[in-house]
């Protein structure tokens, strides 16, 4: 199971990838939403790991998010948006993609960082 630090490193890696996407390019909007979700997933997993929780799938993680995270609405929007882009061939609007990257992901990151400050 990944450590807290490994989850943080992966989340930060995904966030670096986000900077390579052009927010004005419609071909990138789905990918912005998907990568923002996976960055958030690793921030959430870092938080959950502080309590010894290591979800094995989205269902387990979503249940814990709904129980433990005040940012559960932001996470839920990221999850459903990325799912639509990944599995339902949905097209994500520019507004939604940028919301995922610029509002929802930072909300989750900041909350998790506050919760785990001082954790190596």
Steps between C-alpha positions, in 0.01 A plus 500: 500500500632845418616718784361844575808653334457283190140615464607863537778454245255344253245778555768763439615314189148506358475870581820564306349316203196727522722798420580349160139509380368798308176607665383663177541180295179289493710185449649556844183562703423133568861439599506798734198360684644148511844599623353744755288216636796265535703770674210547743474124546861485618454798732200320649694174526782682680248625756335159537840334541560710813221292655620172357229496233611382157193471275527232235245652262292807425198369690696461824670838454174681419339357814789626715502836325130545573556414866821692568558786260325836512616532137292196402289705258810623314635145486165368376493752215857409402415130512183526292657738249803279445280192481291665230817586306652153547211260456201676353676676214361820644647826396604724784442871455786744537326653799473163678858400415639825636277474807646154567857625465476848650236468772409146602846343504656791695214481752576134567879549500485788747267317737714186497821699548347665807401162640834330446737787571795367691453146371821388326 
